[in-house]
Amino acid sequence: MNTIHGCTSNKVVALLLEKLQVSETCRKALPVIRTWEIQVSTLHIFKANKRSKMKPMENGGLDLEGGKVERERQKYIRGSRKIRIHNQALLSGFAYCVSSCSMILVNKYVLSSYNFNAGISLMLYQNLISVVIVSALSFFGLISTEPLTLRLIKVWLPVNVIFVGMLITSMFSLKYINVAMVTVLKNVTNVITALGEMYLFSKHHDSRVWTALFLMIISAFSGGITDLSFHATGYAWQITNCFLTASYSLTLRRVMDTAKQVTKSGNLNEFSMVLLNNTLSLPLGFILIFVFNEVDYLIATPLLRLPTFWLVMTFSGILGLAISFTSMWFLHQTGATTYSLVGSLNKIPLSVTGIVLFNVPTSLENSVSIFFGLLAGVFFAGAKMRERS
């Protein structure tokens, strides 16, 4: 032990590694592996040596070379944490973009390529998958959800009716309109939401925001005029969807505050909202299937006898739930500003992919209108970022 006291800290660690029979490769990496784990090993081996000149630290390690090891350990931990968070932000953003793009493209594939004329039934099946998966995750303790009490259902039911209408109109419009024009027309939702915020919450926007909103209206109008595959029914459903989506966004802000007061924990997380929305949509969806006479179509269509069709529909349901999870993950890793900007930028590859995959007939004027609308969406996100700051 006297030999050890006369050595530098590197030699101490080298002797420790030799006693622990660590390989030559590990011993060459001494500058790297002088971390907390080595300090803990040193403490266990020399805890019986009461005459050691190495002072114990408050956290249970050994103060080698006047605390240099502790400083290096803290530096290493901080560096590792930064790398880990950066990677999670990148991964969550990528997952959110992929899931949101894939959801729209798969729905378009089911409704147009398969020519499936039961959008409400598709919505109902997707929501059923979400309920099953979220309930299973909650049952096994992987996530926490609020119990669906009668008081909570009464509070949430009005906004859920809007939610169901938003999903159904989205299905109907996507059947008739190409993906690129759907993304451009969805910008109208931002205009309606901004007007609603002024009227309901007395919120005022600066000139940059209004300029972006004006550009969105122009792009939607010019895109509709130059759309070679223009379908009046599809456009009517999409405009209705814009109003319902804006209403859902504005109503949700008030309902969430009331809903939190009637929950047992006093909170309502994203998982609980997913479970609540999708569960309440099931009985309403069943009623609408009969109202829109989709039952006769489901009985007659041969698509339900195709295993591949069921596979695609199930995949679309999983993607719908994935959007909820990845958006929450991405929002937690970054923030509302980055989330909004990435969502706007994500429409660009989505539009291009939709045109290519479904062989959409287009013209130069229509392509310019679509691109102009997408840039207006990015400009709007940037204007909102400056407004928040």
Backbone hydrogen bonds, N-H to C=O, Kabsch-Sander energy under -0.5 kcal/mol:
donor,donor_aa,acceptor,acceptor_aa,energy
5,H,1,M,-1.7
6,G,2,N,-1.1
7,C,4,I,-1.4
12,V,8,T,-2.1
13,V,9,S,-2.3
14,A,10,N,-2.2
15,L,11,K,-2.7
16,L,12,V,-2.3
17,L,13,V,-2.7
18,E,14,A,-2.0
19,K,15,L,-2.5
20,L,16,L,-2.3
21,Q,18,E,-1.0
22,V,17,L,-3.0
27,R,23,S,-1.6
28,K,24,E,-1.5
29,A,26,C,-0.9
30,L,27,R,-1.0
32,V,29,A,-0.9
33,I,29,A,-2.0
34,R,30,L,-0.6
35,T,33,I,-2.3
38,I,35,T,-0.6
39,Q,35,T,-1.6
40,V,36,W,-2.3
41,S,37,E,-2.0
42,T,38,I,-2.4
43,L,39,Q,-2.3
44,H,40,V,-1.9
45,I,41,S,-1.8
46,F,42,T,-2.3
47,K,43,L,-0.6
49,N,46,F,-1.3
50,K,48,A,-1.1
52,S,49,N,-1.0
55,K,53,K,-0.6
55,K,63,D,-0.5
57,M,61,G,-2.3
60,G,57,M,-1.5
63,D,55,K,-3.0
64,L,62,L,-1.7
66,G,63,D,-0.7
67,G,64,L,-0.5
68,K,64,L,-0.8
68,K,65,E,-0.8
69,V,64,L,-1.1
71,R,67,G,-2.0
72,E,68,K,-2.5
73,R,69,V,-2.5
74,Q,70,E,-2.4
75,K,71,R,-2.2
76,Y,72,E,-2.4
77,I,73,R,-2.4
78,R,74,Q,-2.4
79,G,75,K,-2.2
80,S,76,Y,-2.4
81,R,77,I,-2.4
82,K,78,R,-2.0
83,I,79,G,-1.9
84,R,80,S,-2.4
85,I,81,R,-2.5
86,H,82,K,-2.3
87,N,83,I,-2.2
88,Q,84,R,-2.1
89,A,85,I,-2.4
90,L,86,H,-2.1
91,L,87,N,-2.8
92,S,88,Q,-2.9
93,G,89,A,-2.0
94,F,90,L,-2.2
95,A,91,L,-2.6
96,Y,92,S,-2.3
97,C,93,G,-2.3
98,V,94,F,-2.5
99,S,95,A,-2.4
100,S,96,Y,-2.3
101,C,97,C,-2.2
102,S,98,V,-2.6
103,M,99,S,-2.1
104,I,100,S,-1.4
105,L,101,C,-2.2
106,V,102,S,-2.8
107,N,103,M,-2.2
108,K,104,I,-2.3
109,Y,105,L,-2.1
110,V,106,V,-2.5
111,L,107,N,-2.5
112,S,108,K,-2.6
113,S,108,K,-0.8
113,S,109,Y,-0.5
114,Y,109,Y,-1.8
116,F,110,V,-1.3
117,N,115,N,-0.6
122,L,118,A,-1.9
123,M,119,G,-2.3
124,L,120,I,-2.6
125,Y,121,S,-2.4
126,Q,122,L,-2.2
127,N,123,M,-2.4
128,L,124,L,-2.0
129,I,125,Y,-1.9
130,S,126,Q,-1.8
131,V,127,N,-2.3
132,V,128,L,-2.3
133,I,129,I,-2.4
134,V,130,S,-2.6
135,S,131,V,-2.3
136,A,132,V,-2.0
137,L,133,I,-2.4
138,S,134,V,-2.3
139,F,135,S,-2.4
140,F,136,A,-2.0
141,G,138,S,-1.1
142,L,137,L,-2.2
143,I,137,L,-1.0
149,T,147,P,-1.5
153,I,149,T,-2.2
154,K,150,L,-2.2
155,V,151,R,-1.8
156,W,152,L,-2.2
157,L,153,I,-2.0
160,N,156,W,-1.7
161,V,157,L,-1.8
162,I,158,P,-1.3
163,F,159,V,-1.9
164,V,160,N,-2.5
165,G,161,V,-2.1
166,M,162,I,-2.3
167,L,163,F,-2.0
168,I,164,V,-2.5
169,T,165,G,-2.3
170,S,166,M,-1.4
171,M,167,L,-1.9
172,F,168,I,-2.4
173,S,169,T,-2.3
174,L,170,S,-2.0
175,K,171,M,-1.1
176,Y,172,F,-0.7
176,Y,173,S,-0.8
177,I,173,S,-2.4
182,V,178,N,-1.9
183,T,179,V,-2.1
184,V,180,A,-1.6
185,L,181,M,-2.8
186,K,182,V,-1.8
187,N,184,V,-1.3
188,V,185,L,-1.7
189,T,186,K,-1.5
190,N,187,N,-1.0
191,V,187,N,-1.0
192,I,188,V,-2.1
193,T,189,T,-2.7
194,A,190,N,-2.3
195,L,191,V,-2.0
196,G,192,I,-2.3
197,E,193,T,-2.5
198,M,194,A,-1.6
199,Y,195,L,-2.0
200,L,196,G,-3.1
201,F,197,E,-1.6
202,S,198,M,-0.7
203,K,197,E,-1.8
210,W,206,D,-1.7
211,T,207,S,-2.3
212,A,208,R,-2.2
213,L,209,V,-2.3
214,F,210,W,-2.3
215,L,211,T,-2.1
216,M,212,A,-1.8
217,I,213,L,-1.8
218,I,214,F,-2.1
219,S,215,L,-2.4
220,A,216,M,-2.3
221,F,217,I,-2.3
222,S,218,I,-2.9
223,G,219,S,-2.4
224,G,220,A,-1.9
225,I,221,F,-1.8
226,T,222,S,-2.0
227,D,224,G,-0.5
228,L,226,T,-0.6
230,F,227,D,-1.2
235,Y,231,H,-2.3
236,A,232,A,-2.2
237,W,233,T,-2.2
238,Q,234,G,-2.1
239,I,235,Y,-2.5
240,T,236,A,-2.0
241,N,237,W,-2.2
242,C,238,Q,-2.0
243,F,239,I,-1.8
244,L,240,T,-2.3
245,T,241,N,-2.8
246,A,242,C,-2.2
247,S,243,F,-2.3
248,Y,244,L,-2.5
249,S,245,T,-2.2
250,L,246,A,-2.4
251,T,247,S,-2.8
252,L,248,Y,-2.3
253,R,249,S,-0.9
254,R,250,L,-0.7
254,R,251,T,-0.6
255,V,251,T,-2.5
256,M,252,L,-2.3
257,D,253,R,-0.8
258,T,254,R,-1.5
259,A,255,V,-3.0
260,K,256,M,-2.2
261,Q,257,D,-0.8
262,V,258,T,-0.6
262,V,259,A,-1.0
263,T,259,A,-0.5
263,T,260,K,-0.6
273,M,269,N,-1.9
274,V,270,E,-2.3
275,L,271,F,-2.4
276,L,272,S,-2.7
277,N,273,M,-2.9
278,N,274,V,-2.3
279,T,275,L,-2.2
280,L,276,L,-2.2
281,S,277,N,-1.3
282,L,278,N,-0.7
282,L,279,T,-0.9
284,L,280,L,-0.9
285,G,281,S,-2.5
286,F,282,L,-2.2
287,I,283,P,-1.8
288,L,284,L,-2.1
289,I,285,G,-1.8
290,F,286,F,-1.1
291,V,287,I,-2.0
292,F,288,L,-2.7
293,N,290,F,-0.8
294,E,289,I,-2.9
295,V,289,I,-0.7
297,Y,293,N,-0.5
298,L,294,E,-2.4
299,I,295,V,-2.0
300,A,296,D,-1.7
301,T,297,Y,-2.5
304,L,301,T,-0.5
305,R,302,P,-1.6
306,L,303,L,-1.9
310,W,306,L,-1.6
311,L,307,P,-2.0
312,V,308,T,-2.3
313,M,309,F,-2.4
314,T,310,W,-2.5
315,F,311,L,-2.2
316,S,312,V,-2.0
317,G,313,M,-1.7
318,I,314,T,-2.1
319,L,315,F,-2.2
320,G,316,S,-1.9
321,L,317,G,-1.6
322,A,318,I,-2.3
323,I,319,L,-2.0
324,S,320,G,-1.0
325,F,321,L,-2.0
326,T,322,A,-3.1
327,S,323,I,-2.2
328,M,324,S,-1.6
329,W,325,F,-2.4
330,F,326,T,-3.0
331,L,327,S,-2.4
332,H,328,M,-1.9
333,Q,329,W,-1.9
334,T,330,F,-1.8
339,Y,335,G,-2.3
340,S,336,A,-2.2
341,L,337,T,-2.2
342,V,338,T,-2.7
343,G,339,Y,-2.0
344,S,340,S,-1.6
345,L,341,L,-2.4
346,N,342,V,-2.2
347,K,344,S,-1.0
348,I,345,L,-1.3
350,L,346,N,-1.4
351,S,347,K,-2.3
352,V,348,I,-2.1
353,T,349,P,-2.6
354,G,350,L,-2.4
355,I,351,S,-2.0
356,V,352,V,-2.1
357,L,353,T,-2.9
358,F,354,G,-1.6
359,N,356,V,-0.9
360,V,355,I,-1.8
367,S,363,S,-2.5
368,V,364,L,-2.4
369,S,365,E,-2.1
370,I,366,N,-2.4
371,F,367,S,-2.6
372,F,368,V,-2.6
373,G,369,S,-2.2
374,L,370,I,-2.2
375,L,371,F,-2.3
376,A,372,F,-1.9
377,G,373,G,-1.7
378,V,374,L,-1.7
379,F,375,L,-2.7
380,F,376,A,-2.2
381,A,377,G,-2.0
382,G,378,V,-2.3
383,A,379,F,-2.3
384,K,380,F,-2.3
385,M,381,A,-1.8
386,R,382,G,-2.0
387,E,383,A,-1.9
388,R,384,K,-2.1
389,S,385,M,-1.8
